[in-house]
Amino acid sequence: MRRSIVNDPDDLVPEALEGLVLSHPRILDWNQEHRYVTRRVPARDKVGLVSGGGSGHEPLHAGFVGAGMLDVAVAGSVFASPTALQVLEATKAADHGQGVVQVVKNYTGDVLNFRIAGEFSGDDQIDTEIVLVDDDIASDKGGNEGPGRRGTAATVIVEKICGAAAEQGYTLPEVAAIGRRVAGRARSMSLALAAGTHPGDEEPQFELPADAVELGVGIHGERGIDRVPYTDADGLTAQLVDPLVEHLQLRRGEDVLAIVNGLGSAYPLELQVAARALHHRLADLGIHITRSLVGSYVTSLDMQGFSITLMPLDDEICRLWDAPVRTPALTW
């Protein structure tokens, strides 16, 4: 039975947001009524950046509010989109007179409510652009079947690059364009050794035998595209890396940004072992990891597993990635 550190499950999200803001008083403030987190000191005269979605993926999104990334992050309930009203109020809070870019993971509820909010924001004379993140190759059915690829850990890259571009004075169309270019180039894939459990529930979202791994899981606990035999870290990592290399058509001599992302219960020791395997696997192919993150950035409650995100780099994206950032979850 899974036990949680929780008071009333219905109060989990607002209490967690309050705890985050109290822990980072120099960086964050928040609006309790509409459940969005803002910068403590608002930026001025730049394109605003807002993102959000269901909770349960922490530190995404509120952990990436601050200088060099998001202006505002809006939180729904666990694995549930924020309402259109919440998104509208968050968009207003993100506006500094130069328009607002909305970074949206490709899930039906998120897309619908951000689009509605974008339409209504025009009534307040706020220009908005949506950047849709759809990096998960496991959910790519091809053609127009279904809602398309899910948005997962590439969201961190999009928020970082768009945030840096906005800080450097890019216009609203320019920030949206660089964000879409990043979203179009970054791809991810995940696996789970055990499913996550909703706070207040006693059982995980799905069961796995000890000798099996769920390949291609989603960050809302969605089942994968295949169930494969459990193996060592090198073998598990290869299950994710090889499809990404093929999908992106990466070539010898290419430079990439790589994220090894824990899904909730993977230890840092385990993630570093996966990072080692990733570096060696790509080095054997002549592909260079020139920028990387290793840690838990886009989680699925307490799911035991990890994802890998790869994105080819160019000079502009590399420069924007290296630009200063100060948020609770990412700082350099």
Backbone hydrogen bonds in HBPLUS format (Angstrom, degrees):
<---DONOR---> <-ACCEPTOR-->    atom                        ^
c    i                          cat <-CA-CA->   ^        H-A-AA   ^      H-
h    n   atom  resd res      DA  || num        DHA   H-A  angle D-A-AA Bond
n    s   type  num  typ     dist DA aas  dist angle  dist       angle   num
A0002-ARG N   A0202-GLU O   3.39 MM 200  5.26 166.3  2.41 127.1 130.4     1
A0011-ASP N   A0008-ASP O   2.77 MM   3  5.34 151.8  1.85 121.3 130.3     2
A0012-LEU N   A0009-PRO O   3.27 MM   3  5.06 163.7  2.30 100.6 105.1     3
A0015-GLU N   A0011-ASP O   3.05 MM   4  6.01 160.3  2.09 156.0 162.3     4
A0016-ALA N   A0012-LEU O   2.90 MM   4  6.00 150.6  1.99 147.1 155.7     5
A0017-LEU N   A0013-VAL O   2.91 MM   4  6.16 160.9  1.95 158.6 163.7     6
A0018-GLU N   A0014-PRO O   2.96 MM   4  6.12 158.8  2.00 145.5 151.3     7
A0019-GLY N   A0015-GLU O   2.97 MM   4  6.17 155.6  2.03 141.7 148.5     8
A0020-LEU N   A0016-ALA O   2.92 MM   4  6.19 153.0  1.99 148.1 155.2     9
A0021-VAL N   A0017-LEU O   3.00 MM   4  6.27 164.1  2.02 153.3 156.6    10
A0022-LEU N   A0018-GLU O   2.88 MM   4  6.06 163.3  1.91 153.7 158.7    11
A0023-SER N   A0019-GLY O   3.01 MM   4  6.07 137.9  2.19 137.3 148.2    12
A0023-SER N   A0020-LEU O   3.19 MM   3  5.12 125.9  2.50  91.3 105.3    13
A0024-HIS N   A0021-VAL O   3.16 MM   3  5.17 144.9  2.29  98.7 108.8    14
A0027-ILE N   A0024-HIS O   3.08 MM   3  5.53 150.8  2.17 112.7 121.4    15
A0028-LEU N   A0024-HIS O   2.95 MM   4  5.91 172.1  1.96 173.5 175.8    16
A0040-ARG N   A0027-ILE O   2.73 MM  13  5.17 158.7  1.77 124.1 123.8    17
A0029-ASP N   A0038-THR O   2.89 MM   9  5.20 149.1  1.99 143.0 144.3    18
A0038-THR N   A0029-ASP O   2.83 MM   9  5.20 164.3  1.86 134.4 139.9    19
A0031-ASN N   A0036-TYR O   2.82 MM   5  5.39 164.5  1.85 164.5 169.9    20
A0035-ARG N   A0031-ASN O   2.91 MM   4  5.60 113.5  2.36 140.7 156.2    21
A0036-TYR N   A0031-ASN O   3.31 MM   5  5.39 151.3  2.40 136.0 143.4    22
A0075-ALA N   A0035-ARG O   3.01 MM  40  5.83 173.3  2.02 178.1 177.1    23
A0037-VAL N   A0073-ALA O   2.78 MM  36  5.24 158.5  1.82 156.8 159.9    24
A0073-ALA N   A0037-VAL O   2.93 MM  36  5.24 151.5  2.01 145.5 154.0    25
A0048-GLY N   A0099-GLY O   2.88 MM  51  6.17 166.7  1.90 160.5 157.5    26
A0101-VAL N   A0048-GLY O   2.88 MM  53  6.17 166.0  1.90 153.0 151.1    27
A0071-ASP N   A0049-LEU O   2.85 MM  22  5.28 162.6  1.88 143.4 149.3    28
A0072-VAL N   A0049-LEU O   3.24 MM  23  6.63 153.1  2.32 154.7 157.6    29
A0050-VAL N   A0101-VAL O   3.02 MM  51  6.38 164.8  2.04 160.8 164.9    30
A0103-VAL N   A0050-VAL O   2.92 MM  53  6.32 159.3  1.96 158.8 164.7    31
A0051-SER N   A0072-VAL O   3.19 MM  21  6.67 150.1  2.28 146.4 154.3    32
A0074-VAL N   A0051-SER O   2.97 MM  23  6.46 153.0  2.04 144.4 151.8    33
A0053-GLY N   A0074-VAL O   3.17 MM  21  6.64 145.2  2.29 159.3 166.4    34
A0076-GLY N   A0053-GLY O   2.86 MM  23  5.69 161.4  1.89 141.9 141.0    35
A0055-SER N   A0077-SER O   2.95 MM  22  5.46 156.5  2.00 117.9 123.9    36
A0079-PHE N   A0055-SER O   2.93 MM  24  5.61 161.0  1.96 143.2 143.4    37
A0301-LEU N   A0056-GLY O   2.80 MM 245  4.95 163.9  1.83 158.9 156.8    38
A0060-LEU N   A0057-HIS O   3.20 MM   3  5.48 129.7  2.47 132.2 120.7    39
A0299-THR N   A0057-HIS O   3.17 MM 242  4.18 159.1  2.21 100.7 102.9    40
A0063-GLY N   A0059-PRO O   2.77 MM   4  4.62 151.0  1.85 166.6 159.1    41
A0060-LEU N   A0297-TYR O   3.22 MM 237  6.25 133.9  2.44 155.4 166.8    42
A0064-PHE N   A0061-HIS O   2.91 MM   3  5.65 166.4  1.92 125.9 129.9    43
A0065-VAL N   A0062-ALA O   3.31 MM   3  5.55 152.0  2.39 118.1 114.8    44
A0329-ALA N   A0063-GLY O   2.94 MM 266  5.02 153.2  2.01 155.6 146.9    45
A0070-LEU N   A0064-PHE O   3.08 MM   6  6.06 158.9  2.12 162.9 157.0    46
A0066-GLY N   A0070-LEU O   2.97 MM   4  5.82 160.6  2.01 150.3 152.5    47
A0069-MET N   A0066-GLY O   3.07 MM   3  5.70 162.4  2.10 140.5 140.4    48
A0326-ARG N   A0067-ALA O   2.82 MM 259  5.24 157.3  1.87 156.1 157.1    49
A0080-ALA N   A0077-SER O   3.03 MM   3  5.09 158.2  2.08 131.7 125.0    50
A0087-VAL N   A0083-THR O   3.02 MM   4  6.35 163.8  2.05 153.2 157.3    51
A0088-LEU N   A0084-ALA O   2.85 MM   4  6.03 154.2  1.91 146.5 154.1    52
A0089-GLU N   A0085-LEU O   2.98 MM   4  6.22 166.7  2.00 156.0 158.1    53
A0090-ALA N   A0086-GLN O   2.92 MM   4  6.14 155.5  1.98 149.2 156.8    54
A0091-THR N   A0087-VAL O   2.81 MM   4  6.00 150.7  1.90 147.1 155.2    55
A0092-LYS N   A0088-LEU O   2.98 MM   4  6.30 156.2  2.04 150.0 156.0    56
A0093-ALA N   A0089-GLU O   3.05 MM   4  6.29 154.7  2.11 142.4 149.2    57
A0094-ALA N   A0090-ALA O   3.01 MM   4  6.26 133.8  2.23 139.3 151.5    58
A0094-ALA N   A0091-THR O   3.13 MM   3  5.05 129.0  2.41  92.9 106.5    59
A0095-ASP N   A0092-LYS O   3.22 MM   3  5.34 153.4  2.30 102.4 110.3    60
A0100-VAL N   A0127-ASP O   2.84 MM  27  6.32 155.6  1.90 157.3 165.1    61
A0129-GLU N   A0100-VAL O   3.03 MM  29  6.53 143.7  2.17 150.5 156.8    62
A0102-GLN N   A0129-GLU O   2.76 MM  27  6.09 166.3  1.77 164.2 169.1    63
A0131-VAL N   A0102-GLN O   2.86 MM  29  6.11 164.5  1.88 156.9 157.7    64
A0104-VAL N   A0131-VAL O   2.92 MM  27  6.12 169.7  1.93 159.0 161.8    65
A0133-VAL N   A0104-VAL O   2.84 MM  29  6.05 163.3  1.86 154.3 157.3    66
A0107-TYR N   A0105-LYS O   2.82 MM   2  5.91 122.4  2.16 116.9 100.1    67
A0106-ASN N   A0133-VAL O   3.02 MM  27  5.80 144.4  2.15 169.1 158.2    68
A0111-VAL N   A0107-TYR O   2.92 MM   4  6.03 176.4  1.92 173.3 174.2    69
A0112-LEU N   A0108-THR O   3.00 MM   4  6.09 167.8  2.01 152.6 156.3    70
A0113-ASN N   A0109-GLY O   3.01 MM   4  6.12 172.7  2.02 153.9 156.0    71
A0114-PHE N   A0110-ASP O   2.94 MM   4  6.00 159.7  1.98 154.2 159.8    72
A0115-ARG N   A0111-VAL O   3.01 MM   4  6.05 155.4  2.07 145.4 152.4    73
A0116-ILE N   A0112-LEU O   2.99 MM   4  6.23 159.3  2.03 149.8 155.5    74
A0117-ALA N   A0113-ASN O   3.01 MM   4  6.09 161.5  2.05 140.0 145.5    75
A0118-GLY N   A0114-PHE O   2.83 MM   4  6.02 150.7  1.92 143.1 151.6    76
A0119-GLU N   A0115-ARG O   2.98 MM   4  6.25 150.8  2.06 146.7 153.7    77
A0120-PHE N   A0116-ILE O   3.01 MM   4  6.35 161.4  2.05 153.4 158.0    78
A0121-SER N   A0117-ALA O   2.84 MM   4  5.97 140.9  1.99 145.3 156.4    79
A0122-GLY N   A0119-GLU O   3.32 MM   3  5.70 146.7  2.44 103.3 111.7    80
A0123-ASP N   A0120-PHE O   2.94 MM   3  5.47 144.8  2.07 111.1 120.4    81
A0124-ASP N   A0121-SER O   2.94 MM   3  5.21 142.2  2.08 103.7 115.0    82
A0126-ILE N   A0121-SER O   3.09 MM   5  5.40 158.2  2.14 135.8 138.9    83
A0125-GLN N   A0122-GLY O   2.94 MM   3  4.71 156.5  1.99 104.9 107.3    84
A0188-SER N   A0135-ASP O   2.79 MM  53  5.47 159.6  1.83 135.0 133.6    85
A0136-ASP N   A0150-ARG O   3.00 MM  14  5.23 172.7  2.00 161.8 159.7    86
A0139-SER N   A0136-ASP O   3.31 MM   3  5.94 152.3  2.39 113.1 119.2    87
A0137-ILE N   A0188-SER O   3.03 MM  51  6.18 158.1  2.08 165.2 165.6    88
A0140-ASP N   A0137-ILE O   3.17 MM   3  5.06 164.8  2.20 106.7 108.3    89
A0155-THR N   A0152-THR O   3.08 MM   3  6.05 166.6  2.09 127.0 131.3    90
A0156-VAL N   A0153-ALA O   3.12 MM   3  5.86 150.5  2.21 119.4 123.9    91
A0157-ILE N   A0154-ALA O   3.02 MM   3  5.21 117.9  2.42 100.8 115.4    92
A0158-VAL N   A0154-ALA O   3.03 MM   4  6.40 164.4  2.06 158.0 161.9    93
A0159-GLU N   A0155-THR O   2.90 MM   4  6.07 166.6  1.92 153.3 156.9    94
A0160-LYS N   A0156-VAL O   2.99 MM   4  6.12 155.8  2.05 144.6 151.4    95
A0161-ILE N   A0157-ILE O   2.89 MM   4  6.06 170.8  1.90 158.7 160.9    96
A0162-CYS N   A0158-VAL O   2.91 MM   4  5.91 168.1  1.92 152.3 156.4    97
A0163-GLY N   A0159-GLU O   2.91 MM   4  5.77 150.5  2.00 134.4 143.6    98
A0164-ALA N   A0160-LYS O   3.00 MM   4  6.17 158.9  2.04 146.8 151.7    99
A0165-ALA N   A0161-ILE O   2.97 MM   4  6.15 161.5  2.00 149.6 155.1   100
A0166-ALA N   A0162-CYS O   2.92 MM   4  6.11 159.8  1.96 150.4 155.3   101
A0167-GLU N   A0163-GLY O   3.06 MM   4  6.26 158.3  2.11 145.4 151.3   102
A0168-GLN N   A0164-ALA O   3.04 MM   4  6.25 139.2  2.21 143.3 154.2   103
A0168-GLN N   A0165-ALA O   3.17 MM   3  5.12 127.0  2.47  92.6 106.4   104
A0170-TYR N   A0165-ALA O   3.05 MM   5  5.48 163.9  2.08 155.0 150.1   105
A0169-GLY N   A0166-ALA O   3.14 MM   3  5.32 163.9  2.17 109.6 112.0   106
A0175-VAL N   A0171-THR O   2.82 MM   4  6.09 159.3  1.86 162.7 167.8   107
A0176-ALA N   A0172-LEU O   3.07 MM   4  6.22 169.2  2.08 154.4 157.6   108
A0177-ALA N   A0173-PRO O   2.92 MM   4  5.99 151.4  2.00 138.9 147.3   109
A0178-ILE N   A0174-GLU O   3.03 MM   4  6.23 162.9  2.06 149.7 152.8   110
A0179-GLY N   A0175-VAL O   3.01 MM   4  6.15 155.3  2.07 146.8 154.2   111
A0180-ARG N   A0176-ALA O   2.93 MM   4  6.15 154.0  1.99 147.9 154.5   112
A0181-ARG N   A0177-ALA O   2.95 MM   4  6.16 148.5  2.05 142.8 151.9   113
A0182-VAL N   A0178-ILE O   3.01 MM   4  6.23 157.4  2.06 145.8 151.0   114
A0183-ALA N   A0179-GLY O   2.92 MM   4  6.14 167.2  1.94 149.6 153.5   115
A0184-GLY N   A0180-ARG O   2.89 MM   4  5.93 145.6  2.01 139.3 148.3   116
A0185-ARG N   A0182-VAL O   3.00 MM   3  5.24 149.0  2.10 105.7 115.3   117
A0186-ALA N   A0182-VAL O   3.05 MM   4  6.14 140.2  2.21 159.1 169.0   118
A0187-ARG N   A0310-LEU O   3.05 MM 123  5.69 163.1  2.08 159.3 163.1   119
A0310-LEU N   A0187-ARG O   2.96 MM 123  5.69 157.6  2.01 163.4 167.7   120
A0189-MET N   A0308-ILE O   3.07 MM 119  5.70 139.5  2.24 144.6 156.8   121
A0308-ILE N   A0189-MET O   2.95 MM 119  5.70 155.2  2.02 157.8 163.2   122
A0216-GLY N   A0190-SER O   2.71 MM  26  5.04 153.1  1.78 158.8 158.0   123
A0191-LEU N   A0306-PHE O   3.01 MM 115  5.86 148.9  2.11 154.1 162.7   124
A0306-PHE N   A0191-LEU O   3.16 MM 115  5.86 136.5  2.36 147.0 159.6   125
A0192-ALA N   A0214-GLU O   2.87 MM  22  5.15 155.5  1.93 145.2 153.5   126
A0214-GLU N   A0192-ALA O   2.95 MM  22  5.15 161.2  1.98 161.4 159.6   127
A0193-LEU N   A0304-GLN O   2.67 MM 111  5.49 161.7  1.70 157.2 163.9   128
A0194-ALA N   A0304-GLN O   3.33 MM 110  5.05 147.5  2.44 137.7 136.7   129
A0304-GLN N   A0194-ALA O   3.03 MM 110  5.05 150.9  2.12 133.9 142.6   130
A0205-GLN N   A0196-GLY O   2.92 MM   9  6.06 153.8  1.99 171.6 170.3   131
A0201-ASP N   A0198-HIS O   2.88 MM   3  5.36 161.4  1.91 135.5 140.6   132
A0212-ALA N   A0209-PRO O   3.17 MM   3  5.55 162.0  2.21 122.2 121.1   133
A0230-TYR N   A0211-ASP O   2.92 MM  19  5.10 163.4  1.95 117.0 118.0   134
A0213-VAL N   A0228-VAL O   2.75 MM  15  5.30 150.2  1.84 159.9 168.2   135
A0228-VAL N   A0213-VAL O   2.91 MM  15  5.30 151.0  2.00 154.9 157.5   136
A0215-LEU N   A0226-ASP O   2.88 MM  11  5.29 162.7  1.91 158.2 161.7   137
A0225-ILE N   A0215-LEU O   2.78 MM  10  6.07 136.1  1.97 151.7 163.2   138
A0226-ASP N   A0215-LEU O   3.38 MM  11  5.29 149.7  2.48 145.8 146.3   139
A0218-GLY N   A0222-GLU O   3.22 MM   4  4.70 158.6  2.27 120.4 125.0   140
A0221-GLY N   A0218-GLY O   3.23 MM   3  5.49 146.7  2.35 114.2 114.3   141
A0236-LEU N   A0232-ASP O   2.90 MM   4  6.19 158.7  1.94 157.1 164.0   142
A0237-THR N   A0233-ALA O   2.91 MM   4  6.01 164.8  1.94 150.4 154.7   143
A0238-ALA N   A0234-ASP O   3.04 MM   4  6.21 155.7  2.10 143.8 150.4   144
A0239-GLN N   A0235-GLY O   3.20 MM   4  6.44 140.9  2.36 139.4 148.7   145
A0239-GLN N   A0236-LEU O   3.11 MM   3  5.20 127.0  2.41  96.5 110.2   146
A0240-LEU N   A0237-THR O   3.00 MM   3  5.40 143.7  2.13 107.8 118.0   147
A0241-VAL N   A0237-THR O   2.88 MM   4  6.12 166.9  1.90 158.1 162.5   148
A0242-ASP N   A0238-ALA O   3.12 MM   4  5.70 164.1  2.14 139.6 144.0   149
A0244-LEU N   A0241-VAL O   3.06 MM   3  5.22 116.8  2.47 101.3 117.2   150
A0245-VAL N   A0241-VAL O   2.93 MM   4  6.20 163.5  1.96 164.9 169.5   151
A0246-GLU N   A0242-ASP O   3.10 MM   4  6.27 161.4  2.13 149.0 154.0   152
A0247-HIS N   A0243-PRO O   2.82 MM   4  5.94 160.0  1.86 145.3 151.5   153
A0248-LEU N   A0244-LEU O   2.89 MM   4  5.99 166.2  1.90 155.0 158.1   154
A0249-GLN N   A0245-VAL O   2.93 MM   4  5.72 115.4  2.36 131.5 146.7   155
A0250-LEU N   A0245-VAL O   3.16 MM   5  5.36 153.6  2.23 143.9 150.7   156
A0249-GLN N   A0246-GLU O   3.21 MM   3  4.93 142.2  2.36  92.0 103.0   157
A0254-GLU N   A0251-ARG O   3.09 MM   3  5.72 153.3  2.16 142.5 142.9   158
A0253-GLY N   A0286-GLY O   2.65 MM  33  5.52 171.4  1.66 141.4 144.2   159
A0288-HIS N   A0254-GLU O   2.86 MM  34  6.14 163.7  1.88 165.6 168.5   160
A0313-LEU N   A0255-ASP O   2.97 MM  58  5.68 161.0  2.00 140.2 139.8   161
A0256-VAL N   A0288-HIS O   2.83 MM  32  6.16 152.4  1.90 165.1 169.2   162
A0290-THR N   A0256-VAL O   3.08 MM  34  6.06 147.3  2.20 152.8 162.8   163
A0257-LEU N   A0311-MET O   2.81 MM  54  5.21 158.7  1.85 150.1 155.5   164
A0311-MET N   A0257-LEU O   2.99 MM  54  5.21 137.0  2.18 147.4 156.1   165
A0258-ALA N   A0291-ARG O   2.99 MM  33  6.47 154.6  2.05 144.7 150.1   166
A0293-LEU N   A0258-ALA O   2.97 MM  35  6.52 142.9  2.11 150.8 160.7   167
A0259-ILE N   A0309-THR O   2.90 MM  50  4.98 153.8  1.97 140.9 146.8   168
A0309-THR N   A0259-ILE O   2.93 MM  50  4.98 151.8  2.01 140.9 149.0   169
A0260-VAL N   A0293-LEU O   2.95 MM  33  6.30 163.4  1.98 157.0 159.6   170
A0295-GLY N   A0260-VAL O   3.03 MM  35  6.46 162.4  2.06 168.8 174.5   171
A0261-ASN N   A0307-SER O   2.90 MM  46  5.10 163.9  1.93 147.6 152.1   172
A0307-SER N   A0261-ASN O   2.79 MM  46  5.10 152.3  1.87 144.3 153.9   173
A0262-GLY N   A0295-GLY O   2.93 MM  33  5.77 152.6  2.01 114.4 122.9   174
A0263-LEU N   A0305-GLY O   3.06 MM  42  5.37 166.1  2.08 136.0 132.4   175
A0300-SER N   A0263-LEU O   2.82 MM  37  5.34 167.2  1.84 131.9 130.5   176
A0265-SER N   A0303-MET O   2.90 MM  38  5.65 153.8  1.97 141.0 135.9   177
A0270-GLU N   A0267-TYR O   2.97 MM   3  5.20 116.6  2.38 103.4 118.3   178
A0271-LEU N   A0267-TYR O   3.01 MM   4  6.38 159.0  2.05 155.5 161.9   179
A0272-GLN N   A0268-PRO O   2.91 MM   4  6.11 154.7  1.98 152.8 158.9   180
A0273-VAL N   A0269-LEU O   3.12 MM   4  6.40 148.1  2.23 142.2 150.6   181
A0274-ALA N   A0270-GLU O   2.98 MM   4  6.33 153.2  2.05 147.7 155.3   182
A0275-ALA N   A0271-LEU O   2.81 MM   4  6.09 147.2  1.92 142.1 152.1   183
A0276-ARG N   A0272-GLN O   2.90 MM   4  6.15 153.0  1.97 143.8 150.4   184
A0277-ALA N   A0273-VAL O   3.04 MM   4  6.35 160.6  2.08 146.1 150.9   185
A0278-LEU N   A0274-ALA O   2.88 MM   4  6.14 153.2  1.95 146.8 154.5   186
A0279-HIS N   A0275-ALA O   2.92 MM   4  6.19 165.1  1.94 155.2 157.9   187
A0280-HIS N   A0276-ARG O   3.03 MM   4  6.30 169.4  2.04 156.6 159.0   188
A0281-ARG N   A0277-ALA O   2.90 MM   4  6.00 158.4  1.94 147.6 154.3   189
A0282-LEU N   A0278-LEU O   2.98 MM   4  6.16 168.3  1.99 156.6 158.9   190
A0283-ALA N   A0279-HIS O   2.85 MM   4  5.94 155.5  1.91 147.7 155.7   191
A0284-ASP N   A0280-HIS O   3.04 MM   4  6.18 151.7  2.12 144.9 150.8   192
A0285-LEU N   A0282-LEU O   2.91 MM   3  5.05 135.9  2.11 100.0 113.2   193
A0287-ILE N   A0282-LEU O   2.96 MM   5  5.11 167.4  1.98 145.3 141.2   194
A0286-GLY N   A0283-ALA O   2.99 MM   3  4.88 158.4  2.03 102.0 108.9   195
A0303-MET N   A0300-SER O   3.05 MM   3  5.57 156.5  2.11 128.0 135.5   196
A0318-CYS N   A0314-ASP O   2.95 MM   4  6.02 159.8  1.99 155.6 162.1   197
A0319-ARG N   A0315-ASP O   2.95 MM   4  6.09 156.7  2.00 145.4 151.6   198
A0320-LEU N   A0316-GLU O   3.01 MM   4  6.28 159.5  2.06 151.9 157.2   199
A0321-TRP N   A0317-ILE O   2.84 MM   4  6.00 151.6  1.92 146.9 155.3   200
A0322-ASP N   A0318-CYS O   3.02 MM   4  6.21 152.5  2.10 146.1 152.7   201
A0323-ALA N   A0320-LEU O   3.29 MM   3  5.14 148.0  2.40  94.7 103.9   202
A0332-TRP N   A0325-VAL O   2.97 MM   7  5.50 152.9  2.04 143.0 147.4   203
A0327-THR N   A0330-LEU O   2.94 MM   3  5.23 141.1  2.10 138.4 149.4   204
